[in-house]
Amino acid sequence: MNVLVTGGAGYIGSHTAKALACRGFHPIVIDDLSTGHARNVKWGPLVRADISDTSTVRRILNEYSIEAVAHFAGSALVGESAAKPLRYFQNNVGATLSLLDAMREEGVTKIVFSSTCATYGLPDHALITEDQPQKPINPYGDSKLAVERVLGWMGLAGQLRWLALRYFNAAGADPEGDLGEEHEHETHLIPLAIGAALGQRERLKIFGKDYPTPDGTPIRDYIHVTDLASAHVNALQYIEHGGESRAFNLGTGRGASVLEVIRTVETIGGCSVPTEVAPRRAGDPPILVAGPERAHQFLKWEPRYSTLESIVETAWRWHSGVQCQTDLQTSSSNISA
Ligand code: UDP
């Protein structure tokens, strides 16, 4: 099956293109390279274009006989979204509407959409299941929810078969060392903590130590990017075999606090992470942990690399530039479930 991967030069999209190719699909990447990197596209062709460019998208869908779309392209930073709401709705909603229009014109009816746990806002329960209310508290989450709603309506109209995959905190790097997290302006906890430990950055700011959590720092459900990638392949198979259009949480069901992440980085790296306590970051809820049962049941998906140790270990190797194949093989066999 030929699959159009929008945003396939980015972090999760590139890991997914690799997973697709490894499991017999043909990924065709469209990416405007505004944040992604051409060097990450190694498992199929790259078309450098914006997904809002409807005529180019239609030509690709047609030329490559695309059967399904894995849609990653968009903006994904909570803090930035609070400062630039219009940009988030343009990039995440406006551009997706153009993509959906091109798909409708070309008769492509299957899509797997990158959604987020940020659509839930401040959850009512410790473990967030898919049927909990979606009340986002930042423009990023709200823009993703808007797309979920459009997909729902198009599904009801019989125009689309869709899955929305609500990621919790994507982290880690390809265990074989081919890919990792490379954002020009990094904002994510794990790469920043590793950068501080390696002396590449001065200090890690801990955004708030006064949250209602056991150690006062926010709790997140960190999920390995390779596990997210394999979930997309399972999702495409699920749609292909007639599975119902719906949303799935992708997380582990376990949370880790900012301080626990820092301690794990120190243990794996064997050096300390210099830190300072800073004010809370706008839009950050105290706790986000997935109830992941639905994805286990329907997608037959089980995370393999998502212990905090495995996440940090693969990320550490990537960021410290140690990509010794032998070591990696040993470590990935150690971390299989
Ligand atoms: N965080 C932090 N310092 C940083 C970056 C992040 O304390 O420099 C915290 C942030 O407040 C959140 C958690 O780490 O509670 C995860 O943030 P990240 O940006 O990695 O992912 P997000 O939860 O925003 O998707």
Boltz pocket constraint, residues with backbone or C-beta under 6 A from the ligand:
constraints:
  - pocket:
      binder: B
      contacts: [[A, 76], [A, 78], [A, 168], [A, 169], [A, 187], [A, 188], [A, 189], [A, 190], [A, 192], [A, 204], [A, 205], [A, 206], [A, 207], [A, 208], [A, 218], [A, 219], [A, 220], [A, 258], [A, 281], [A, 284], [A, 285]]
      max_distance: 6.0
